Amino acid sequence: MSEPSPVPTPRETFAYEHGEALDRAFATAFEKGRLHHAWLLCGPQGLGKASFAFRCARFLMGRQRDPRNGALGMAPDDADVRLITAATHPDLLVLEREMDGGRLKKSISVDAVREVGEFFSKAPSRSAYRVCIIDSVDDLNINSANALLKVLEEPPHKGIVFLISHSPGRLLATIRSRCRRLSFTPWTDAQVREFVQARVELDEDDLTRLVHLAHGAPGRALSLLEEGALEMDAFAERLLSHPLPPRGDLITAAAGFKANSAKNNGAQKFATFMACLADRVHERALSAETPQKGQGLAHLWSKLSQAVGETEAVNLDRADYFWSIYNEISKVS
């Protein structure tokens, strides 16, 4: 396996594969003068929603079109495009969860959302539009969601908001009703395979497993590879097999999930491992030899699916959580 190349950020992504219909929907609204002030970009994580938002921002704010990159294609050397890529364009505001003491905050604060209203109170300084991208709107708490609603209720002149959502059903209905919705659908396994093969060399078994773990999301496939998902997936398989891994390996894994440093993102490792383990458990639940074992595995799968959210919500010790999962695996395997 070759070393994976760094995953391009949405700001740096100019080509957009299998997104022709989305391009046309936005370009048509623009050309007909029916450009909605708020666009809700929906679909599972890793389908390029943030890349599409930046693509639209470049189209609205830049000047030099490049049809080789599709209906919304822009030239990378356009002055405004360069500023967007460098995160220095005065007419673009991007809201994301901020870092606090080396850790991501649990939500986007109400104060951050209030900046959106202030941002749109001013006219564009060098482009035709002012654009705000919220990545993701799922990260708003109830107070910040209500603050956003006030912005959406008073459409800004020459202002466009892109709301990225991985779980639109959880959003306030009043927010959804004020947006034009664009849905991003999962790719086929063949399309994800082709996308990955064009960017990294993997042996057939690793490629097949990575495509399976991606669940139709090409960006997720690359992110999983960069996060060491194949190694995590192999470890998850060992946990569910006999003989079990040596206790020293378990202790090392638990310590890795707990630690947080510039070189070791324990939270990310934990999330990647739980996703791999949940996938393996789900496969075993579907092919269980007895109904009782199938029920036990299904219960374990349900718990694994909520593991990351539970540990983040109440700040649980990830190492302790891993050991509790290990004990449950011992009971059902």
LOMIKE-86401 format. One record per residue: x, y, z of N, C-alpha, C in turn; residue number from 1. Coordinates in pm, whole numbers, m for minus. Layout:
<rs>
> X Y Z X Y Z X Y Z NUM .
...
</rs>
This chain:
<rs>
> 85 m120 0 0 0 0 88 124 0 1 .
> 58 218 m89 132 343 m90 79 434 20 2 .
> 162 530 60 120 626 162 8 713 106 3 .
> m104 728 183 m212 813 132 m171 958 125 4 .
> m211 1025 18 m185 1168 7 m279 1243 102 5 .
> m236 1360 150 m325 1437 237 m458 1465 166 6 .
> m568 1454 240 m699 1478 183 m715 1628 157 7 .
> m744 1669 34 m761 1813 7 m877 1869 89 8 .
> m861 1990 139 m969 2054 212 m1074 2101 112 9 .
> m1197 2124 158 m1300 2176 66 m1259 2305 m2 10 .
> m1182 2389 66 m1135 2514 4 m1046 2486 m117 11 .
> m978 2371 m115 m878 2341 m218 m933 2249 m327 12 .
> m1059 2209 m318 m1116 2113 m412 m1186 2186 m526 13 .
> m1132 2171 m647 m1190 2240 m762 m1268 2145 m852 14 .
> m1218 2024 m873 m1292 1926 m951 m1405 1871 m864 15 .
> m1517 1837 m926 m1630 1786 m849 m1695 1673 m927 16 .
> m1661 1550 m890 m1708 1434 m965 m1851 1396 m926 17 .
> m1927 1353 m1025 m2065 1306 m1008 m2155 1412 m943 18 .
> m2122 1539 m965 m2204 1646 m908 m2268 1734 m1012 19 .
> m2283 1682 m1134 m2335 1764 m1243 m2476 1816 m1215 20 .
> m2562 1731 m1159 m2700 1772 m1133 m2706 1883 m1028 21 .
> m2620 1875 m928 m2615 1977 m824 m2565 2108 m883 22 .
> m2461 2099 m965 m2409 2218 m1034 m2520 2286 m1114 23 .
> m2595 2206 m1190 m2699 2262 m1277 m2809 2328 m1195 24 .
> m2845 2266 m1083 m2953 2322 m1000 m2915 2461 m951 25 .
> m2791 2476 m905 m2748 2606 m854 m2728 2706 m967 26 .
> m2665 2662 m1074 m2639 2752 m1188 m2769 2801 m1251 27 .
> m2868 2712 m1260 m2996 2751 m1318 m3066 2856 m1233 28 .
> m3064 2837 m1100 m3125 2936 m1011 m3056 3072 m1025 29 .
> m2924 3068 m1040 m2847 3192 m1056 m2882 3262 m1188 30 .
> m2885 3185 m1294 m2909 3243 m1427 m3050 3300 m1440 31 .
> m3146 3240 m1372 m3285 3285 m1381 m3320 3391 m1276 32 .
> m3220 3432 m1198 m3245 3533 m1097 m3329 3483 m982 33 .
> m3324 3352 m955 m3402 3293 m847 m3311 3231 m741 34 .
> m3204 3299 m715 m3106 3248 m620 m3158 3263 m478 35 .
> m3185 3151 m413 m3237 3154 m276 m3129 3204 m181 36 .
> m3171 3270 m74 m3073 3327 19 m3013 3223 113 37 .
> m3076 3104 124 m3026 3000 215 m3038 2864 149 38 .
> m2927 2791 146 m2922 2658 83 m2885 2555 189 39 .
> m2969 2455 204 m2945 2347 299 m2889 2228 222 40 .
> m2762 2196 246 m2693 2088 176 m2696 1965 265 41 .
> m2771 1863 223 m2800 1748 309 m2741 1618 255 42 .
> m2702 1531 345 m2655 1399 306 m2550 1350 404 43 .
> m2517 1221 400 m2417 1165 491 m2282 1236 477 44 .
> m2203 1230 582 m2072 1295 581 m1981 1228 478 45 .
> m1903 1310 409 m1807 1256 313 m1853 1258 169 46 .
> m1967 1323 141 m2018 1328 4 m1983 1458 m68 47 .
> m1907 1546 m3 m1862 1666 m70 m1952 1786 m52 48 .
> m2030 1790 55 m2120 1904 76 m2043 2032 101 49 .
> m1939 2025 184 m1857 2144 209 m1782 2186 82 50 .
> m1733 2089 7 m1664 2121 m119 m1759 2192 m215 51 .
> m1885 2149 m217 m1984 2213 m304 m2014 2355 m256 52 .
> m2021 2375 m125 m2046 2509 m71 m1935 2606 m113 53 .
> m1811 2561 m101 m1699 2647 m144 m1700 2665 m296 54 .
> m1743 2564 m366 m1754 2573 m512 m1853 2683 m550 55 .
> m1967 2685 m481 m2067 2788 m506 m2014 2926 m466 56 .
> m1942 2932 m354 m1886 3060 m308 m1790 3116 m412 57 .
> m1704 3031 m467 m1611 3077 m570 m1687 3129 m693 58 .
> m1794 3056 m730 m1873 3094 m847 m1939 3231 m826 59 .
> m1989 3256 m706 m2059 3380 m677 m1963 3498 m660 60 .
> m1844 3470 m608 m1754 3577 m567 m1640 3602 m664 61 .
> m1609 3502 m747 m1499 3518 m842 m1544 3578 m973 62 .
> m1451 3592 m1065 m1480 3655 m1193 m1439 3569 m1313 63 .
> m1340 3485 m1296 m1285 3412 m1410 m1338 3269 m1413 64 .
> m1436 3243 m1500 m1497 3110 m1511 m1399 3010 m1577 65 .
> m1416 2882 m1542 m1337 2776 m1604 m1429 2657 m1629 66 .
> m1493 2651 m1746 m1590 2546 m1775 m1531 2405 m1774 67 .
> m1400 2393 m1775 m1339 2259 m1770 m1371 2191 m1637 68 .
> m1404 2270 m1535 m1440 2214 m1404 m1590 2218 m1380 69 .
> m1670 2215 m1489 m1814 2206 m1474 m1883 2341 m1477 70 .
> m2016 2336 m1459 m2099 2456 m1470 m2062 2563 m1370 71 .
> m2009 2524 m1255 m1970 2620 m1152 m1818 2636 m1144 72 .
> m1748 2584 m1243 m1602 2584 m1239 m1542 2724 m1246 73 .
> m1440 2745 m1163 m1369 2873 m1161 m1220 2849 m1176 74 .
> m1151 2949 m1229 m1006 2939 m1248 m935 2952 m1113 75 .
> m846 2861 m1080 m775 2868 m952 m692 2995 m933 76 .
> m649 3058 m1045 m566 3177 m1032 m647 3307 m1030 77 .
> m780 3297 m1029 m864 3415 m1013 m832 3479 m877 78 .
> m825 3612 m873 m783 3682 m751 m874 3651 m632 79 .
> m1006 3652 m654 m1098 3623 m544 m1091 3477 m503 80 .
> m1074 3389 m600 m1062 3247 m571 m939 3220 m486 81 .
> m829 3286 m517 m708 3269 m437 m731 3314 m292 82 .
> m805 3422 m274 m833 3470 m139 m922 3371 m63 83 .
> m1018 3312 m134 m1104 3211 m70 m1022 3091 m27 84 .
> m934 3046 m115 m848 2929 m84 m758 2959 35 85 .
> m712 3082 45 m622 3121 154 m696 3161 281 86 .
> m829 3154 278 m913 3190 395 m895 3336 436 87 .
> m879 3424 336 m858 3566 365 m955 3656 290 88 .
> m1058 3599 229 m1151 3682 153 m1245 3755 250 89 .
> m1255 3888 238 m1336 3964 333 m1487 3942 320 90 .
> m1530 3884 208 m1673 3864 187 m1717 3719 212 91 .
> m1629 3641 272 m1663 3502 304 m1645 3478 453 92 .
> m1750 3423 517 m1745 3388 658 m1774 3239 671 93 .
> m1687 3167 740 m1704 3023 761 m1716 2997 911 94 .
> m1826 2933 950 m1847 2898 1091 m1828 2748 1109 95 .
> m1741 2712 1201 m1718 2573 1239 m1700 2569 1391 96 .
> m1702 2449 1445 m1671 2437 1588 m1527 2482 1612 97 .
> m1506 2558 1717 m1373 2611 1746 m1299 2521 1844 98 .
> m1168 2538 1846 m1085 2465 1940 m1084 2536 2075 99 .
> m1081 2458 2181 m1076 2513 2316 m985 2424 2400 100 .
> m865 2475 2430 m770 2396 2508 m726 2269 2438 101 .
> m713 2276 2306 m667 2159 2230 m778 2063 2193 102 .
> m904 2095 2229 m1015 2007 2197 m1124 2087 2126 103 .
> m1197 2019 2038 m1307 2084 1970 m1422 2110 2066 104 .
> m1479 2229 2058 m1597 2258 2138 m1712 2168 2091 105 .
> m1808 2147 2181 m1918 2057 2149 m2017 2119 2051 106 .
> m2020 2252 2041 m2117 2316 1954 m2063 2450 1905 107 .
> m2132 2505 1806 m2103 2640 1758 m2180 2736 1847 108 .
> m2112 2830 1905 m2172 2916 2007 m2271 3016 1947 109 .
> m2359 3066 2034 m2456 3168 1991 m2384 3297 1952 110 .
> m2273 3328 2019 m2197 3449 1984 m2141 3439 1843 111 .
> m2095 3318 1806 m2042 3300 1670 m2151 3321 1566 112 .
> m2272 3270 1594 m2382 3285 1498 m2426 3430 1489 113 .
> m2420 3501 1601 m2457 3644 1596 m2364 3724 1506 114 .
> m2242 3674 1489 m2149 3741 1397 m2200 3736 1253 115 .
> m2284 3634 1224 m2338 3621 1088 m2427 3742 1057 116 .
> m2512 3780 1153 m2596 3897 1133 m2516 4023 1111 117 .
> m2409 4039 1189 m2321 4154 1174 m2251 4150 1038 118 .
> m2209 4032 998 m2141 4013 869 m2231 4056 754 119 .
> m2358 4015 757 m2450 4047 648 m2506 4189 656 120 .
> m2480 4258 766 m2527 4397 775 m2442 4491 688 121 .
> m2330 4440 641 m2240 4520 558 m2249 4477 411 122 .
> m2228 4571 322 m2230 4541 179 m2102 4466 141 123 .
> m2107 4387 33 m1985 4321 m15 m1875 4423 m41 124 .
> m1753 4388 m3 m1643 4483 m17 m1570 4471 m149 125 .
> m1566 4349 m209 m1495 4336 m337 m1563 4238 m432 126 .
> m1664 4168 m385 m1733 4071 m470 m1879 4112 m488 127 .
> m1949 4037 m574 m2091 4067 m597 m2177 4022 m480 128 .
> m2128 3923 m401 m2206 3867 m291 m2120 3853 m166 129 .
> m2188 3849 m52 m2127 3803 72 m2181 3663 98 130 .
> m2094 3571 139 m2131 3430 155 m2090 3382 294 131 .
> m2180 3309 357 m2150 3244 484 m2170 3094 469 132 .
> m2074 3015 514 m2083 2869 513 m2081 2821 658 133 .
> m2181 2744 698 m2186 2687 834 m2165 2537 822 134 .
> m2053 2490 874 m2012 2350 860 m1981 2291 998 135 .
> m2077 2225 1059 m2209 2199 1006 m2316 2260 1096 136 .
> m2435 2278 1037 m2545 2334 1113 m2593 2237 1222 137 .
> m2556 2109 1209 m2588 2010 1313 m2518 2043 1444 138 .
> m2412 2123 1438 m2333 2154 1557 m2388 2275 1634 139 .
> m2501 2330 1590 m2560 2441 1665 m2633 2387 1788 140 .
> m2626 2461 1898 m2712 2428 2013 m2843 2504 1997 141 .
> m2934 2490 2091 m3066 2549 2074 m3058 2701 2067 142 .
> m2966 2761 2143 m2955 2907 2141 m2896 2958 2009 143 .
> m2792 2890 1962 m2732 2933 1836 m2824 2904 1717 144 .
> m2905 2797 1727 m3001 2767 1621 m3107 2877 1613 145 .
> m3153 2924 1727 m3252 3032 1728 m3192 3162 1676 146 .
> m3064 3185 1706 m2997 3305 1654 m2986 3298 1502 147 .
> m2958 3179 1449 m2951 3161 1304 m3088 3185 1241 148 .
> m3191 3138 1308 m3327 3155 1255 m3358 3303 1232 149 .
> m3313 3387 1321 m3336 3531 1305 m3268 3584 1179 150 .
> m3150 3532 1149 m3080 3573 1027 m3159 3528 904 151 .
> m3210 3404 907 m3280 3350 792 m3415 3417 770 152 .
> m3474 3469 877 m3604 3535 866 m3595 3669 794 153 .
> m3476 3728 793 m3455 3856 727 m3345 3839 621 154 .
> m3383 3790 503 m3283 3759 400 m3191 3878 372 155 .
> m3061 3858 382 m2967 3968 357 m2959 4003 209 156 .
> m2944 4131 179 m2927 4174 40 m2789 4132 m8 157 .
> m2786 4063 m121 m2660 4013 m178 m2585 3924 m79 158 .
> m2661 3850 1 m2601 3758 97 m2657 3618 80 159 .
> m2570 3518 80 m2610 3379 63 m2552 3297 177 160 .
> m2636 3208 235 m2593 3121 344 m2600 2976 296 161 .
> m2493 2901 321 m2491 2757 293 m2486 2683 426 162 .
> m2588 2603 452 m2597 2526 576 m2568 2380 542 163 .
> m2461 2326 599 m2423 2187 574 m2480 2101 685 164 .
> m2554 1998 647 m2618 1912 749 m2603 1765 712 165 .
> m2554 1688 809 m2545 1543 792 m2671 1474 843 166 .
> m2749 1544 926 m2872 1488 985 m2981 1596 983 167 .
> m3035 1629 867 m3130 1740 858 m3258 1719 939 168 .
> m3292 1594 966 m3412 1567 1043 m3405 1620 1185 169 .
> m3285 1645 1235 m3269 1694 1371 m3275 1847 1379 170 .
> m3277 1913 1265 m3279 2059 1266 m3418 2111 1301 171 .
> m3422 2236 1347 m3551 2301 1370 m3628 2306 1239 172 .
> m3755 2270 1245 m3837 2272 1123 m3843 2413 1065 173 .
> m3836 2513 1150 m3841 2651 1103 m3715 2690 1026 174 .
> m3604 2627 1057 m3481 2649 979 m3494 2580 844 175 .
> m3536 2454 845 m3550 2379 719 m3646 2449 623 176 .
> m3754 2505 676 m3857 2564 591 m3811 2693 523 177 .
> m3704 2752 572 m3655 2878 516 m3539 2858 419 178 .
> m3511 2733 387 m3397 2703 299 m3442 2629 174 179 .
> m3365 2643 69 m3379 2555 m46 m3287 2436 m20 180 .
> m3342 2319 m37 m3268 2197 0 m3207 2130 m123 181 .
> m3080 2093 m110 m3013 2011 m210 m2966 1884 m141 182 .
> m3006 1768 m195 m2972 1640 m133 m2856 1575 m206 183 .
> m2759 1528 m128 m2641 1459 m180 m2658 1310 m153 184 .
> m2660 1230 m258 m2685 1087 m243 m2554 1008 m247 185 .
> m2550 897 m174 m2428 814 m174 m2392 764 m313 186 .
> m2263 750 m335 m2213 695 m460 m2228 543 m457 187 .
> m2216 481 m574 m2210 336 m579 m2072 291 m533 188 .
> m2063 166 m491 m1932 113 m450 m1832 120 m564 189 .
> m1878 99 m687 m1789 104 m803 m1732 246 m820 190 .
> m1816 346 m799 m1770 485 m812 m1671 521 m702 191 .
> m1698 476 m580 m1606 503 m469 m1473 433 m494 192 .
> m1480 310 m542 m1358 234 m573 m1273 308 m676 193 .
> m1337 356 m782 m1265 428 m887 m1203 556 m831 194 .
> m1277 627 m746 m1231 750 m685 m1106 724 m599 195 .
> m1109 619 m519 m995 587 m432 m875 541 m514 196 .
> m900 454 m612 m791 401 m694 m715 511 m768 197 .
> m784 619 m801 m719 728 m873 m627 810 m782 198 .
> m636 786 m651 m563 870 m556 m462 795 m470 199 .
> m476 664 m457 m384 589 m372 m380 444 m418 200 .
> m265 381 m400 m250 240 m437 m276 153 m315 201 .
> m373 61 m328 m406 m33 m221 m414 m173 m280 202 .
> m383 m273 m199 m406 m409 m248 m556 m434 m251 203 .
> m597 m538 m320 m740 m561 m347 m821 m578 m219 204 .
> m768 m651 m122 m842 m674 3 m863 m543 79 205 .
> m757 m463 89 m769 m335 161 m864 m241 89 206 .
> m856 m239 m43 m944 m151 m120 m1090 m191 m101 207 .
> m1117 m320 m109 m1254 m369 m92 m1308 m334 47 208 .
> m1224 m352 148 m1268 m322 284 m1291 m172 303 209 .
> m1203 m90 248 m1217 56 262 m1345 104 193 210 .
> m1373 52 75 m1494 90 4 m1617 52 85 211 .
> m1612 m65 146 m1725 m110 230 m1745 m16 349 212 .
> m1638 22 415 m1647 109 531 m1697 248 496 213 .
> m1672 292 372 m1710 427 331 m1860 445 314 214 .
> m1932 336 289 m2078 341 271 m2121 447 170 215 .
> m2051 448 56 m2091 536 m53 m2042 678 m45 216 .
> m1955 708 53 m1904 844 70 m1756 848 34 217 .
> m1720 900 m83 m1580 898 m127 m1487 977 m36 218 .
> m1532 1092 11 m1449 1170 102 m1422 1096 231 219 .
> m1522 1023 278 m1503 944 400 m1402 832 377 220 .
> m1400 775 258 m1303 669 228 m1161 723 246 221 .
> m1133 840 191 m999 898 202 m968 937 347 222 .
> m1067 993 415 m1046 1031 555 m1018 909 641 223 .
> m1093 802 619 m1071 679 695 m931 624 672 224 .
> m887 628 548 m753 579 516 m648 662 588 225 .
> m665 794 586 m570 884 651 m569 865 803 226 .
> m684 828 858 m696 808 1003 m651 670 1050 227 .
> m605 586 956 m559 453 994 m671 354 1015 228 .
> m782 371 941 m899 287 961 m874 140 928 229 .
> m788 114 830 m764 m26 794 m697 m101 909 230 .
> m605 m34 979 m542 m96 1095 m643 m112 1208 231 .
> m726 m9 1228 m830 m16 1331 m930 m127 1299 232 .
> m963 m140 1172 m1059 m243 1130 m1002 m383 1155 233 .
> m873 m400 1127 m808 m529 1151 m807 m561 1301 234 .
> m785 m459 1384 m787 m477 1528 m928 m513 1576 235 .
> m1029 m450 1517 m1168 m480 1552 m1201 m625 1519 236 .
> m1153 m673 1405 m1176 m812 1367 m1110 m908 1466 237 .
> m990 m872 1511 m921 m957 1608 m997 m962 1741 238 .
> m1059 m850 1779 m1136 m847 1903 m1255 m941 1899 239 .
> m1309 m960 1780 m1429 m1043 1766 m1396 m1187 1731 240 .
> m1267 m1220 1724 m1225 m1354 1684 m1154 m1424 1799 241 .
> m1117 m1548 1775 m1040 m1626 1873 m911 m1672 1807 242 .
> m797 m1666 1878 m787 m1615 2015 m794 m1462 2018 243 .
> m829 m1407 2134 m835 m1262 2151 m694 m1203 2149 244 .
> m682 m1075 2116 m549 m1011 2116 m486 m1017 2254 245 .
> m352 m1019 2263 m284 m1015 2393 m329 m893 2473 246 .
> m330 m906 2605 m376 m797 2689 m291 m671 2670 247 .
> m164 m690 2640 m78 m573 2617 m127 m489 2501 248 .
> m178 m555 2395 m232 m481 2280 m357 m404 2319 249 .
> m438 m464 2407 m560 m397 2452 m526 m274 2536 250 .
> m427 m288 2622 m385 m175 2708 m332 m61 2622 251 .
> m253 m96 2519 m199 6 2429 m310 79 2355 252 .
> m409 3 2309 m522 64 2237 m600 157 2328 253 .
> m630 112 2449 m706 194 2544 m632 324 2574 254 .
> m501 315 2591 m422 435 2619 m424 531 2501 255 .
> m422 475 2380 m427 559 2260 m559 633 2247 256 .
> m669 569 2287 m800 634 2280 m812 746 2383 257 .
> m743 731 2493 m754 829 2600 m665 951 2577 258 .
> m549 930 2516 m451 1037 2502 m495 1140 2399 259 .
> m454 1262 2421 m476 1371 2326 m351 1456 2318 260 .
> m295 1465 2199 m176 1547 2179 m167 1582 2032 261 .
> m66 1660 1998 m48 1698 1857 m23 1574 1770 262 .
> 40 1471 1827 72 1351 1751 m33 1242 1766 263 .
> m118 1253 1866 m216 1147 1893 m352 1208 1923 264 .
> m443 1200 1825 m579 1248 1845 m663 1132 1894 265 .
> m669 1118 2026 m739 1004 2084 m886 1001 2049 266 .
> m949 1117 2044 m1092 1122 2013 m1118 1072 1870 267 .
> m1031 1112 1778 m1047 1068 1639 m1022 917 1627 268 .
> m918 868 1694 m890 725 1691 m1008 645 1745 269 .
> m1064 695 1855 m1177 628 1918 m1296 624 1822 270 .
> m1325 737 1758 m1439 743 1665 m1419 649 1547 271 .
> m1296 646 1493 m1268 558 1379 m1279 412 1419 272 .
> m1223 378 1536 m1228 240 1581 m1372 196 1605 273 .
> m1452 281 1670 m1590 243 1700 m1670 224 1571 274 .
> m1643 305 1469 m1711 288 1341 m1675 154 1277 275 .
> m1547 118 1283 m1503 m11 1227 m1560 m128 1306 276 .
> m1556 m117 1438 m1607 m225 1522 m1757 m242 1503 277 .
> m1831 m131 1495 m1975 m138 1473 m2006 m208 1342 278 .
> m1927 m179 1240 m1948 m241 1110 m1926 m392 1116 279 .
> m1819 m431 1185 m1790 m574 1199 m1899 m646 1281 280 .
> m1945 m581 1387 m2049 m642 1471 m2180 m654 1393 281 .
> m2210 m552 1314 m2332 m556 1233 m2329 m674 1136 282 .
> m2215 m699 1074 m2201 m811 982 m2226 m943 1055 283 .
> m2170 m956 1175 m2188 m1079 1251 m2331 m1096 1300 284 .
> m2398 m986 1333 m2536 m995 1379 m2627 m1049 1269 285 .
> m2599 m1009 1146 m2682 m1053 1033 m2661 m1200 1000 286 .
> m2544 m1254 1037 m2515 m1394 1004 m2500 m1481 1130 287 .
> m2558 m1438 1241 m2544 m1511 1368 m2605 m1650 1358 288 .
> m2541 m1747 1428 m2585 m1886 1422 m2718 m1908 1494 289 .
> m2746 m1830 1598 m2868 m1846 1676 m2936 m1711 1696 290 .
> m3069 m1710 1716 m3139 m1584 1743 m3084 m1512 1866 291 .
> m3048 m1590 1969 m2998 m1529 2093 m2868 m1454 2068 292 .
> m2778 m1517 1992 m2652 m1450 1963 m2675 m1328 1874 293 .
> m2767 m1341 1780 m2799 m1229 1693 m2853 m1111 1772 294 .
> m2938 m1139 1871 m2992 m1032 1954 m2883 m965 2036 295 .
> m2791 m1047 2090 m2681 m992 2169 m2591 m902 2085 296 .
> m2562 m946 1962 m2478 m865 1873 m2551 m739 1827 297 .
> m2682 m750 1805 m2760 m633 1764 m2761 m528 1875 298 .
> m2772 m574 2000 m2768 m482 2114 m2631 m414 2122 299 .
> m2526 m493 2102 m2391 m437 2104 m2372 m337 1991 300 .
> m2422 m369 1873 m2412 m277 1759 m2481 m145 1789 301 .
> m2598 m151 1852 m2671 m29 1887 m2589 58 1982 302 .
> m2523 m7 2078 m2441 68 2173 m2320 129 2104 303 .
> m2257 54 2017 m2140 106 1944 m2176 225 1855 304 .
> m2295 221 1796 m2338 328 1708 m2355 460 1783 305 .
> m2378 452 1913 m2398 572 1994 m2277 606 2079 306 .
> m2169 528 2067 m2055 543 2156 m1992 681 2152 307 .
> m1966 731 2032 m1898 861 2019 m1984 972 2076 308 .
> m2113 971 2043 m2203 1073 2095 m2213 1070 2246 309 .
> m2219 950 2303 m2231 936 2448 m2106 985 2519 310 .
> m1990 949 2469 m1866 989 2535 m1845 1140 2527 311 .
> m1884 1200 2413 m1869 1345 2399 m1970 1422 2482 312 .
> m2093 1370 2488 m2201 1442 2555 m2175 1460 2704 313 .
> m2124 1355 2768 m2102 1363 2914 m1955 1348 2951 314 .
> m1868 1364 2850 m1723 1362 2873 m1677 1234 2944 315 .
> m1723 1119 2893 m1682 991 2950 m1536 961 2915 316 .
> m1471 883 2998 m1334 839 2972 m1337 736 2859 317 .
> m1272 766 2748 m1279 676 2632 m1211 543 2659 318 .
> m1106 542 2741 m1040 416 2774 m1133 327 2855 319 .
> m1201 385 2953 m1296 307 3033 m1409 253 2945 320 .
> m1454 335 2851 m1562 292 2761 m1515 174 2676 321 .
> m1391 181 2631 m1336 71 2552 m1337 m59 2632 322 .
> m1296 m53 2758 m1294 m174 2841 m1435 m228 2864 323 .
> m1532 m140 2879 m1671 m187 2897 m1720 m256 2770 324 .
> m1681 m203 2654 m1717 m267 2527 m1649 m402 2515 325 .
> m1523 m407 2556 m1449 m533 2551 m1518 m640 2636 326 .
> m1566 m601 2753 m1636 m697 2840 m1764 m746 2775 327 .
> m1836 m657 2705 m1959 m698 2636 m1928 m792 2520 328 .
> m1818 m764 2450 m1778 m854 2340 m1748 m993 2396 329 .
> m1684 m1000 2509 m1650 m1130 2569 m1775 m1212 2600 330 .
> m1885 m1142 2630 m2010 m1212 2665 m2082 m1267 2543 331 .
> m2070 m1198 2429 m2147 m1240 2313 m2067 m1318 2210 332 .
> m1934 m1313 2221 m1852 m1381 2119 m1828 m1528 2155 333 .
</rs>
